[in-house]
Every structure is written in structure tokens, then in C-alpha cells.
């Protein structure tokens, strides 16, 4: 299929789907009985809540081996800058115990280890630790291979382990970590409020929650340009680079369904976090949210 034909085909599909925006919150019909299934969104589609975890799992199972390549292609490499800024904002110190949720292929974890290595000469050399957790084992498998190849295993001062787990129900004792990060993952969860509550639970008093996630532009002209790129180009790139467009169609739609910066800030506060703030990156294409368990 030629590039021109690809653009025409996907443009026709996306123009129809783009405006089928549904509510983020789960909802039921006015006369629905309590025994009926609750519904939520999967991109712009409405599905039963119990289906979403399976569908999201299938998406990332499908894209795992091309995930990092597509991140570079879709963002033109800018995601690397966003993640660098994210880690600089976290500014971990020796002795930090981090839970990197939805950490999959290791991008945030490797930056965490590099940051600690760079300050080692002025540190007290307290042992640090990071747990990379993801609901998808295929993503973790890619991360483990990358960690081995890039020399992130066996560091005596920064230990590393991997945990396949659901962010909504973590098999982790209370107050186990003093830092929690989640980058480009929380929007894929069925119950964002439960993820935030679990983050609060596993953090120690004084611990910090940080989230890097796609967000909403305040400039309508820039938003229009961004929408055209997202809906008309990204699925085509997925087809050309990864051989499939549907997972990338979902990823684009999931971004539009996620709450805006102020609404997500309020959700973090509702989970119990204090001193909650956010910082927009690239005009609001994504945002860094931060909060403390006080």
C-alpha cells in the first residue's frame, strides 16, 4: 500500500471516529439495575468495565517489541526530553526506594539509575532501589533485556527488580516506597481513582507521587494542528513502522479521553495527596503532576 493511499484510508477512518467522544467516567442508563454491568471507555468506544483491562493488555502485548521505536517516531524524539525533565523534577537522592508503575520497557527506571550514578561522587552511597512494575509481562520482558544489554543490572548501590502487577490492586505492603512514578500509563487504567489510592497506600509518609501523562493544549489553533497529526498521521506511522494501525488509533483516542490538567489535579488531591501541582510541557501536549503524602 502506498504512503498516499495509507493517508487517504486512515483519514477517512479518523474523521468519522474523531468526534465520537464519550465521557471519561463510567456511566449507566437511568433505569439500569445494580446487577447490570458498568461501562467505561476504550478509546472512543464504550465497553464493559471488565473488558478494558483485557483489551489494554492486548494492545501492549501487540506493540511491546516496537514500543520504544514508535515512541521515537510518534514524538519525533521529544519524549526523551520530557522523561529527562521528569526525572530532574523527581531529583532522587541516594537511599530512594522507587516504584516505577507502568514502567514496562524501563525508560524511567534507567533515567533514575543514571541520575543516582551521576550524583554518586557527592552522595553518602546509601543503597537505593527501584521496582519496575507493569501489568503486561511482555513489556517487562523487553525492559529486562534492555536492562541487561545497557548495564543496569548488578549495581551494588541501585538494586532493581521487576513485578507484573495491576496498578489498581498492588501486591505490595503499605508504606513500602518513598517515591512513585507512572509515565504515559495511568490513562490506560480502568479506574484512575483506584490507581491513585493505591499509590497513596504504598507510599511512606513524606513520599512523592509523580505522573507524566499526555494532556490538553489551551491554544485552540495548536490543538487543531495536534489533532490532525494525532488522528491522521500517527495511525499511518503505526502501519508503516509497526505493521498495524489499530493499537496506535487506541493510544491517540485514549489521550483525548483523559482528564485535563486541573481535573486530574483534583483527582490526585481526592486520593489524599497534598501540595499537588502540575507543569505543562510543549504547550500542554503532556504534563508533569506531582503530589506528596503528608
C-alpha positions as CSV (number, residue, x, y, z in Angstrom):
1,X,0.0,0.0,0.0
2,X,1.5,3.4,-1.0
3,X,2.0,6.1,1.6
4,X,-0.6,8.3,-0.3
5,X,-3.2,5.5,-0.2
6,X,-2.4,4.9,3.5
7,X,-3.1,8.6,4.4
8,X,-6.3,8.6,2.4
9,X,-7.6,5.4,4.0
10,X,-6.8,6.4,7.6
11,X,-8.0,10.0,7.1
12,X,-11.4,8.6,6.2
13,X,-11.5,6.4,9.2
14,X,-10.2,9.0,11.7
15,X,-12.5,11.8,10.5
16,X,-15.5,9.7,11.4
17,X,-14.1,8.5,14.8
18,X,-12.6,11.7,16.0
19,X,-15.9,13.2,17.0
20,X,-17.3,10.2,18.8
21,X,-16.0,11.4,22.1
22,X,-17.6,9.8,25.1
23,X,-17.4,10.6,28.8
24,X,-14.4,9.5,30.8
25,X,-16.5,8.5,33.8
26,X,-18.3,5.2,34.0
27,X,-22.0,5.6,33.5
28,X,-25.2,3.6,33.5
29,X,-28.6,4.1,31.9
30,X,-31.2,5.9,34.0
31,X,-33.2,2.7,34.6
32,X,-30.2,0.4,34.8
33,X,-30.3,-2.1,37.7
34,X,-27.3,-2.7,40.0
35,X,-26.9,-6.2,38.6
36,X,-26.1,-4.8,35.1
37,X,-22.5,-4.3,34.0
38,X,-20.8,-0.9,34.4
39,X,-19.3,0.6,31.3
40,X,-16.2,2.7,30.6
41,X,-14.4,3.9,27.6
42,X,-11.8,2.2,25.4
43,X,-10.5,5.0,23.3
44,X,-13.8,6.4,21.8
45,X,-15.6,3.1,22.2
46,X,-17.9,2.2,25.1
47,X,-17.3,-1.3,26.6
48,X,-18.0,-3.2,29.8
49,X,-15.5,-2.3,32.6
50,X,-14.4,-5.9,32.9
51,X,-13.3,-5.9,29.3
52,X,-11.0,-2.9,29.4
53,X,-8.0,-4.5,31.2
54,X,-8.0,-7.3,28.7
55,X,-8.2,-5.0,25.7
56,X,-5.4,-2.7,27.0
57,X,-3.3,-5.8,27.8
58,X,-3.8,-7.0,24.2
59,X,-2.7,-3.6,22.9
60,X,0.6,-3.6,24.7
61,X,1.1,-7.3,24.1
62,X,0.9,-6.4,20.4
63,X,3.2,-3.3,20.4
64,X,5.8,-4.4,23.1
65,X,8.6,-5.1,20.7
66,X,8.1,-1.9,18.7
67,X,7.1,0.3,21.7
68,X,10.3,2.3,22.1
69,X,10.9,2.7,18.3
70,X,7.3,4.0,17.9
71,X,7.8,6.4,20.8
72,X,10.7,8.0,19.0
73,X,8.8,8.1,15.7
74,X,5.5,9.4,17.0
75,X,7.0,12.2,19.2
76,X,10.0,12.9,16.9
77,X,12.2,12.0,19.8
78,X,10.7,14.7,22.1
79,X,9.5,12.0,24.6
80,X,13.2,11.6,25.7
81,X,13.3,15.3,26.7
82,X,10.1,15.0,28.6
83,X,11.3,12.0,30.5
84,X,14.7,13.7,31.3
85,X,12.8,16.7,32.7
86,X,10.5,14.4,34.7
87,X,13.5,12.7,36.4
88,X,15.1,16.1,37.1
89,X,11.9,17.1,38.8
90,X,11.9,13.9,40.9
91,X,15.5,14.5,41.8
92,X,16.0,11.3,43.7
93,X,18.6,11.1,46.4
94,X,20.7,8.1,47.5
95,X,18.5,5.8,49.5
96,X,15.4,6.4,47.5
97,X,13.1,3.5,47.1
98,X,11.1,3.9,43.9
99,X,8.1,2.1,42.5
100,X,8.1,2.8,38.7
101,X,4.5,1.8,37.8
102,X,3.6,1.0,34.2
103,X,7.4,1.0,33.9
104,X,7.4,-1.6,31.1
105,X,10.5,-1.2,29.0
106,X,12.4,0.7,31.6
107,X,12.8,4.3,30.2
108,X,12.0,6.0,33.6
109,X,13.9,3.4,35.6
110,X,17.1,3.7,33.6
111,X,16.9,7.5,34.0
112,X,16.5,7.0,37.7
113,X,19.6,4.8,37.9
114,X,21.6,7.2,35.7
115,X,20.6,10.2,37.9
116,X,21.8,8.4,41.0
117,X,25.0,7.3,39.3
118,X,25.8,10.9,38.3
119,X,25.5,12.2,41.9
120,X,27.3,9.3,43.4
121,X,30.5,11.3,43.9
122,X,28.7,13.6,46.3
123,X,26.5,11.0,47.9
124,X,26.7,9.1,51.1
125,X,26.3,6.0,49.0
126,X,23.2,4.8,50.7
127,X,21.8,1.9,48.7
128,X,18.8,2.8,46.5
129,X,16.2,0.5,45.0
130,X,13.7,0.6,42.1
131,X,10.8,-1.8,41.4
132,X,9.7,-1.8,37.8
133,X,6.0,-2.8,37.7
134,X,3.7,-3.3,34.7
135,X,0.5,-5.3,34.1
136,X,1.9,-6.6,30.9
137,X,4.7,-9.2,31.2
138,X,5.7,-8.7,27.5
139,X,6.6,-5.1,28.3
140,X,8.6,-6.2,31.3
141,X,10.4,-8.8,29.3
142,X,11.6,-6.1,26.8
143,X,12.7,-4.0,29.8
144,X,14.7,-6.8,31.3
145,X,16.5,-7.4,28.0
146,X,17.3,-3.7,27.7
147,X,18.5,-3.5,31.3
148,X,20.9,-6.4,30.8
149,X,22.2,-5.0,27.5
150,X,22.7,-1.5,28.8
151,X,24.4,-2.4,32.0
152,X,21.6,-1.6,34.5
153,X,21.7,-4.9,36.4
154,X,24.1,-5.9,39.2
155,X,24.7,-2.3,40.5
156,X,25.5,-2.7,44.2
157,X,24.2,0.8,45.1
158,X,21.0,0.7,43.0
159,X,19.2,-2.6,43.1
160,X,16.5,-3.4,40.6
161,X,13.6,-5.9,40.5
162,X,10.6,-6.5,38.2
163,X,6.9,-7.0,39.2
164,X,4.0,-7.9,37.0
165,X,1.0,-6.3,38.7
166,X,-2.2,-4.4,38.3
167,X,-1.8,-0.7,39.4
168,X,-5.4,-0.8,40.8
169,X,-4.5,-3.7,43.3
170,X,-0.9,-3.8,44.0
171,X,0.5,-6.9,45.9
172,X,2.7,-4.6,48.0
173,X,2.5,-3.8,51.7
174,X,1.5,-0.3,52.9
175,X,4.2,2.4,53.1
176,X,6.8,0.4,51.1
177,X,8.3,3.1,48.9
178,X,9.2,6.8,49.2
179,X,8.7,7.6,45.5
180,X,6.1,6.5,43.0
181,X,6.3,7.3,39.2
182,X,4.0,6.5,36.4
183,X,4.7,7.8,32.9
184,X,2.2,7.5,30.0
185,X,0.4,4.7,31.7
186,X,-2.4,5.9,34.0
187,X,-4.7,6.9,31.2
188,X,-4.9,3.2,30.2
189,X,-6.2,2.1,33.6
190,X,-9.9,1.4,34.0
191,X,-10.2,3.2,37.4
192,X,-7.8,6.0,37.7
193,X,-9.0,6.8,41.2
194,X,-8.1,3.4,42.4
195,X,-4.6,3.7,40.9
196,X,-4.1,7.0,42.8
197,X,-5.4,5.4,46.0
198,X,-3.0,2.5,45.7
199,X,-0.1,4.9,45.0
200,X,-1.0,6.8,48.2
201,X,-1.2,3.5,50.2
202,X,2.2,2.1,49.2
203,X,4.0,5.4,49.7
204,X,5.6,6.2,53.1
205,X,4.7,9.5,54.8
206,X,6.6,12.2,53.0
207,X,6.7,10.1,49.9
208,X,6.2,11.7,46.5
209,X,3.9,10.8,43.6
210,X,4.8,11.9,40.1
211,X,2.9,11.3,36.9
212,X,4.0,12.2,33.3
213,X,1.0,12.0,31.0
214,X,-0.4,13.4,27.8
215,X,-2.7,16.3,28.4
216,X,-4.6,19.1,26.8
217,X,-3.4,22.2,24.9
218,X,-5.0,25.5,25.9
219,X,-4.3,27.1,22.5
220,X,-7.1,26.1,20.1
221,X,-5.1,26.5,17.0
222,X,-2.3,24.4,18.3
223,X,-4.8,21.8,19.5
224,X,-6.2,21.6,16.0
225,X,-2.8,21.0,14.5
226,X,-2.1,18.4,17.2
227,X,-5.4,16.7,16.5
228,X,-4.6,16.5,12.8
229,X,-1.2,15.0,13.4
230,X,-2.6,12.6,16.1
231,X,-5.5,11.2,14.1
232,X,-4.3,11.4,10.6
233,X,-0.6,10.7,10.9
234,X,0.2,8.6,13.9
235,X,-2.0,5.6,12.9
236,X,-0.4,5.6,9.5
237,X,3.1,5.6,11.1
238,X,1.9,2.7,13.2
239,X,1.0,0.8,10.0
240,X,4.2,1.7,8.2
241,X,6.7,1.2,11.1
242,X,5.0,-1.5,13.2
243,X,2.7,-3.1,10.6
244,X,-0.5,-2.2,12.4
245,X,-2.6,0.9,13.0
246,X,-5.3,-0.1,15.5
247,X,-3.2,-0.1,18.6
248,X,-2.0,3.4,17.8
249,X,-5.5,4.5,17.0
250,X,-6.5,3.5,20.5
251,X,-3.5,5.3,22.0
252,X,-4.4,8.5,20.3
253,X,-8.1,8.2,21.4
254,X,-7.1,7.4,25.0
255,X,-5.2,10.7,25.2
256,X,-8.3,12.6,24.2
257,X,-10.4,10.8,26.8
258,X,-8.0,11.6,29.7
259,X,-9.0,14.4,32.1
260,X,-7.4,17.9,31.6
261,X,-4.7,19.2,33.9
262,X,-7.0,20.8,36.5
263,X,-9.4,17.9,36.7
264,X,-6.6,15.3,37.1
265,X,-5.0,17.6,39.8
266,X,-8.3,17.4,41.7
267,X,-8.4,13.6,41.4
268,X,-4.9,13.4,42.9
269,X,-6.0,15.6,45.8
270,X,-9.1,13.5,46.3
271,X,-6.8,10.4,46.7
272,X,-5.2,12.2,49.7
273,X,-2.1,13.8,48.2
274,X,-1.1,17.3,49.3
275,X,0.9,20.1,47.7
276,X,-0.3,18.9,44.3
277,X,0.9,20.8,41.3
278,X,1.4,20.3,37.6
279,X,3.7,21.7,34.9
280,X,2.9,21.7,31.2
281,X,5.5,20.6,28.7
282,X,5.4,21.5,25.0
283,X,2.4,23.8,25.4
284,X,0.5,21.1,27.3
285,X,1.0,18.2,25.0
286,X,1.9,16.5,28.2
287,X,2.1,17.5,31.8
288,X,4.0,16.5,34.9
289,X,1.8,16.1,38.0
290,X,3.3,16.0,41.5
291,X,1.9,15.4,45.0
292,X,3.1,14.4,48.4
293,X,1.8,12.0,51.1
294,X,1.8,14.3,54.1
